[in-house]
Amino acid sequence: NSLRKTANIFYIKYPNKAKLSPMTIKNLVNKFTKSGNIADDYHSGHPLSATNHTKQEATINALQENPQQSTNQLAMKLNVSSSSI
């Protein structure tokens, strides 16, 4: 199986790296064939959480400006998850 051989060659050449399975090799080949590279896609999905100091300050300031806004409105405004508000 050429996928298994490729995985073994990778392991021999890079013994300190995690061993790749034949399925991982197959997925990487398919990804390269489809997109021309194997870089991870940009995911805009899940918003960031408000756990760092800057975002916490922005959250407090936004609440002081408008204490009537909902957590969902505030989360959208600050581009964070509503559960982190």
C-alpha positions as protocol buffer text, in pm:
chain_id: "A"
residue {
  index: 1
  type: ASN
  ca { x: 0 y: 0 z: 0 }
}
residue {
  index: 2
  type: SER
  ca { x: 157 y: 328 z: -110 }
}
residue {
  index: 3
  type: LEU
  ca { x: -6 y: 526 z: 171 }
}
residue {
  index: 4
  type: ARG
  ca { x: 151 y: 298 z: 429 }
}
residue {
  index: 5
  type: LYS
  ca { x: 488 y: 324 z: 254 }
}
residue {
  index: 6
  type: THR
  ca { x: 461 y: 702 z: 250 }
}
residue {
  index: 7
  type: ALA
  ca { x: 378 y: 706 z: 622 }
}
residue {
  index: 8
  type: ASN
  ca { x: 679 y: 483 z: 694 }
}
residue {
  index: 9
  type: ILE
  ca { x: 911 y: 701 z: 483 }
}
residue {
  index: 10
  type: PHE
  ca { x: 790 y: 1008 z: 672 }
}
residue {
  index: 11
  type: TYR
  ca { x: 854 y: 833 z: 1004 }
}
residue {
  index: 12
  type: ILE
  ca { x: 1206 y: 728 z: 898 }
}
residue {
  index: 13
  type: LYS
  ca { x: 1290 y: 1076 z: 772 }
}
residue {
  index: 14
  type: TYR
  ca { x: 1133 y: 1257 z: 1070 }
}
residue {
  index: 15
  type: PRO
  ca { x: 1159 y: 1019 z: 1369 }
}
residue {
  index: 16
  type: ASN
  ca { x: 1099 y: 1297 z: 1623 }
}
residue {
  index: 17
  type: LYS
  ca { x: 766 y: 1395 z: 1467 }
}
residue {
  index: 18
  type: ALA
  ca { x: 435 y: 1227 z: 1543 }
}
residue {
  index: 19
  type: LYS
  ca { x: 382 y: 919 z: 1330 }
}
residue {
  index: 20
  type: LEU
  ca { x: 129 y: 981 z: 1052 }
}
residue {
  index: 21
  type: SER
  ca { x: -133 y: 720 z: 976 }
}
residue {
  index: 22
  type: PRO
  ca { x: -206 y: 616 z: 618 }
}
residue {
  index: 23
  type: MET
  ca { x: -548 y: 786 z: 655 }
}
residue {
  index: 24
  type: THR
  ca { x: -378 y: 1113 z: 749 }
}
residue {
  index: 25
  type: ILE
  ca { x: -155 y: 1083 z: 442 }
}
residue {
  index: 26
  type: LYS
  ca { x: -463 y: 1020 z: 228 }
}
residue {
  index: 27
  type: ASN
  ca { x: -642 y: 1323 z: 374 }
}
residue {
  index: 28
  type: LEU
  ca { x: -338 y: 1544 z: 312 }
}
residue {
  index: 29
  type: VAL
  ca { x: -308 y: 1424 z: -48 }
}
residue {
  index: 30
  type: ASN
  ca { x: -679 y: 1489 z: -105 }
}
residue {
  index: 31
  type: LYS
  ca { x: -651 y: 1833 z: 52 }
}
residue {
  index: 32
  type: PHE
  ca { x: -350 y: 1919 z: -165 }
}
residue {
  index: 33
  type: THR
  ca { x: -523 y: 1791 z: -478 }
}
residue {
  index: 34
  type: LYS
  ca { x: -832 y: 1997 z: -400 }
}
residue {
  index: 35
  type: SER
  ca { x: -674 y: 2324 z: -285 }
}
residue {
  index: 36
  type: GLY
  ca { x: -310 y: 2319 z: -395 }
}
residue {
  index: 37
  type: ASN
  ca { x: -179 y: 2331 z: -37 }
}
residue {
  index: 38
  type: ILE
  ca { x: -215 y: 2156 z: 296 }
}
residue {
  index: 39
  type: ALA
  ca { x: -252 y: 2464 z: 515 }
}
residue {
  index: 40
  type: ASP
  ca { x: -544 y: 2468 z: 754 }
}
residue {
  index: 41
  type: ASP
  ca { x: -847 y: 2662 z: 637 }
}
residue {
  index: 42
  type: TYR
  ca { x: -938 y: 2985 z: 808 }
}
residue {
  index: 43
  type: HIS
  ca { x: -1230 y: 2928 z: 1044 }
}
residue {
  index: 44
  type: SER
  ca { x: -1433 y: 3232 z: 1134 }
}
residue {
  index: 45
  type: GLY
  ca { x: -1691 y: 3024 z: 1318 }
}
residue {
  index: 46
  type: HIS
  ca { x: -1672 y: 3029 z: 1696 }
}
residue {
  index: 47
  type: PRO
  ca { x: -1615 y: 3379 z: 1835 }
}
residue {
  index: 48
  type: LEU
  ca { x: -1332 y: 3444 z: 2076 }
}
residue {
  index: 49
  type: SER
  ca { x: -1398 y: 3442 z: 2449 }
}
residue {
  index: 50
  type: ALA
  ca { x: -1357 y: 3747 z: 2669 }
}
residue {
  index: 51
  type: THR
  ca { x: -1091 y: 3594 z: 2888 }
}
residue {
  index: 52
  type: ASN
  ca { x: -797 y: 3824 z: 2828 }
}
residue {
  index: 53
  type: HIS
  ca { x: -754 y: 4151 z: 3015 }
}
residue {
  index: 54
  type: THR
  ca { x: -816 y: 4377 z: 2713 }
}
residue {
  index: 55
  type: LYS
  ca { x: -1144 y: 4206 z: 2629 }
}
residue {
  index: 56
  type: GLN
  ca { x: -1252 y: 4217 z: 2992 }
}
residue {
  index: 57
  type: GLU
  ca { x: -1193 y: 4593 z: 3000 }
}
residue {
  index: 58
  type: ALA
  ca { x: -1383 y: 4638 z: 2673 }
}
residue {
  index: 59
  type: THR
  ca { x: -1674 y: 4438 z: 2817 }
}
residue {
  index: 60
  type: ILE
  ca { x: -1686 y: 4651 z: 3132 }
}
residue {
  index: 61
  type: ASN
  ca { x: -1666 y: 4974 z: 2930 }
}
residue {
  index: 62
  type: ALA
  ca { x: -1942 y: 4863 z: 2694 }
}
residue {
  index: 63
  type: LEU
  ca { x: -2167 y: 4771 z: 2987 }
}
residue {
  index: 64
  type: GLN
  ca { x: -2104 y: 5105 z: 3154 }
}
residue {
  index: 65
  type: GLU
  ca { x: -2197 y: 5285 z: 2830 }
}
residue {
  index: 66
  type: ASN
  ca { x: -2518 y: 5085 z: 2787 }
}
residue {
  index: 67
  type: PRO
  ca { x: -2616 y: 4865 z: 3083 }
}
residue {
  index: 68
  type: GLN
  ca { x: -2948 y: 4774 z: 2915 }
}
residue {
  index: 69
  type: GLN
  ca { x: -2795 y: 4573 z: 2630 }
}
residue {
  index: 70
  type: SER
  ca { x: -2834 y: 4197 z: 2633 }
}
residue {
  index: 71
  type: THR
  ca { x: -2542 y: 3958 z: 2665 }
}
residue {
  index: 72
  type: ASN
  ca { x: -2599 y: 3850 z: 2305 }
}
residue {
  index: 73
  type: GLN
  ca { x: -2585 y: 4210 z: 2181 }
}
residue {
  index: 74
  type: LEU
  ca { x: -2273 y: 4274 z: 2385 }
}
residue {
  index: 75
  type: ALA
  ca { x: -2108 y: 3955 z: 2261 }
}
residue {
  index: 76
  type: MET
  ca { x: -2178 y: 4046 z: 1899 }
}
residue {
  index: 77
  type: LYS
  ca { x: -2046 y: 4399 z: 1952 }
}
residue {
  index: 78
  type: LEU
  ca { x: -1723 y: 4272 z: 2109 }
}
residue {
  index: 79
  type: ASN
  ca { x: -1687 y: 3962 z: 1886 }
}
residue {
  index: 80
  type: VAL
  ca { x: -1679 y: 3720 z: 2179 }
}
residue {
  index: 81
  type: SER
  ca { x: -1899 y: 3431 z: 2283 }
}
residue {
  index: 82
  type: SER
  ca { x: -2206 y: 3522 z: 2486 }
}
residue {
  index: 83
  type: SER
  ca { x: -2109 y: 3264 z: 2749 }
}
residue {
  index: 84
  type: SER
  ca { x: -1793 y: 3463 z: 2825 }
}
residue {
  index: 85
  type: ILE
  ca { x: -1985 y: 3782 z: 2909 }
}
